[in-house]
Amino acid sequence: MKQELIAEKHFTGENYREERLPKAEYELCTFENCDFSSGYLDNARFLECTFTDCDLSNANLSYSQFQEVTFVRCKMMGLQFQDSDPFLLRITFEDCELSISSFYGLNLKGWIFNGCKLMGADFTEADLSSVKFEQCNLDKALFDQTVLHNSNFETAINYTLDPARNKLRKTKFSRDGLPGLLHVYDIVVV
């Protein structure tokens, strides 16, 4: 069954916590100051949409498609991105709160996280090749069996990852980030 197409619509200040966003295909839509927290975005398709100043914390993303979607200054805590449809999954995050969200096992090649809080985020078994973590706080983020080829951590802070448990090739780190790479060896860097 083909979903309804909603194109180039601007949603402002809507509350979808109790009354859900209709299951549809949203193309070139903007969502501003909308509250989706603990709500349902499942089985919807978002194509080239922008979410600004929205709260999506703990929303259900099951089988949702996010293709070329941008989130700006959104609160997105506890989201399970691995429950969304991985087909053509492509998201950019700017100044978002993504703590305790999970990207377990996803292909995130080339994604951009700019100015985001990713504290306790789970990147286990994900492919983060060529991902940029610009000015991101990665305190207690989980990296295990994660592909990090050509990824950029130069301006990221508070990350810890075990180089022996992840795949690193031409991954960029700053000198200030060395303690986060050496913590497993119980070495003191001064």
N, C-alpha and C positions, 0 to 999 in steps of 0.2 A: 504494500500500500504506500503510495507516494505521499510524502508529507506536504503540508501547506508551505508555500514560499512566502516569507516576509522579507522584503528587500528595502534597504535604505530608510529604515524607520529609526527614530530617535526615542529611546525610553529614558525618562528622567524621574528619579525619586520614587520608583515603583517598589512595592514590598511583595516579594515572592516567597516569604517564609511560610505562609499558610496557604495562599492560593498560588499554585505553581505556574511557572512560565509555560505557556502552551507548547506541546511537542510540535516542533516545526523546523523548517530549514530557514535560518537567519543569514541573510547575505548583505554585507556592507551596512550592518546595523550598528548603532552606538548605544551603550548602556551607561548611564551616568547617575551616580548616587543611588543605585538600586541595591536592595537588600535581598540576597539569595541565601543567607546563612541558614544552615540546617534544612534548606529547601531542596528542590529537585530540578536538576538540569539534565536528567538522564534522557537518553534517546533523542536528543536534539542535535542539530547540525549548525555549527557556527562557521561561516566562511567570510574571511576578511572583516571581522567584527572588532570593535574596540570597547573595552570595559574600563571606565574611569571612576575612581573613588567609590567602588562597589565593595560590598561585603559578601564573599562567597564561602566563608568559613564553614567547614563540615558539610558542604552541599554534596548531594549525590550526583556523581558524574558518570554513572554506569552507561556505557555504550554511546556517550556523547562524542561528537566529532568536533575538533578544534583545528581548523585549517587556516593558517596565516592570521591568527588572532593575537591581539595586543592587549595586555592588562597594564594599566597605569594607576599607581597609588591604590591598589586594591588590597583588602585584607582577605587572605586565602589560606588561613590556618587549617591544618588537618585534612587537606584534600587528598584523595586517592587517585592520582592521575593515571595509574596503571589500570583503573577500571574503565577509563574512557577508551574509545575506539582508536587504535594506534595507526589506522590508515591515514596517511598524509598529515599526521599530527605535527603541527608547527605552531609554537607559541613564543612570544617575546614578552618579557616581564620588565617593567620599569618601576622602581621604588615600591615594590610590593612586599607584603608580610606573608611569607610562605613557610613559616616555621611549622615543624612536625607534619609537613606534607610528604607524600611518597611518590617517587618516580621509579619505583622498583621495576627493573628489567626493561625499561623503555629505551627507544632509540631517540636521543635528543641531539643528534649531530647538528652542530652549528647554531644551537639555540643561544639566546642572549639573556642573561640575568644582569640587570643594571641597577645597582643601588638597593638590592633586595636583602631582606632578612630571611635566611634559610636555616635557622637554628633548629637542629634536630631533624632536618630533612633527610629522607632516605633515598640514596642514589645507588643502592646495592644492585649489582649486575646490569646497570644501565650503560648505554653507550653515549658517553659525553665527548666524543671526538669533536674538536674545534669549538667547544662551548666556551663562552666568555663569562667569567664571574667578575664583572666590573664593580668595585666598591661594595662587595657583598660580605655579609657576616655569616660565616659557615660554622659557627660554634656548635659542636656536637653533631654536625652533619655526618651521615654514614656513607663511607665509600668502601665497598668490599666487592672484589671481582668486577670493578668498574673500569670501563675503557676510557682512558683520559688522554688519548693521543692528540697532540696539538692544542690541548685545552689551555686556557689562560687564567691563572690564579694570581697574576702580578699585583693586583690591587685588592684582592680578597683578604679578609682577616679571619683569624681564629679557627682556621681549618686544621684538622689533623687527619692524616691518611698514611697508611702503611704502603710504601712503595713495593714491597714484596707481595702484597695481596691485591694489587691493582695493576693495570696495564698502562705504563707511562712511556711515551715516546714523543720527544720534542714538546713536552708539557712545560709551560712557563710558570715559574715561581719567582717571587722576589727574595732577596736575601733575608728580609724580615720574616719570611714564611718558613725558613729552614727548620725552626723548632717544631713546627707542625708535621714535618716529614721525618724528623729524627726522634720523635717522642717514644716510638716503640723500642728504641735501642737504649733507653734510659741514659741518654747523653745530655749533659748540661751545656747549652750554647750560650756563651757570654759575649 
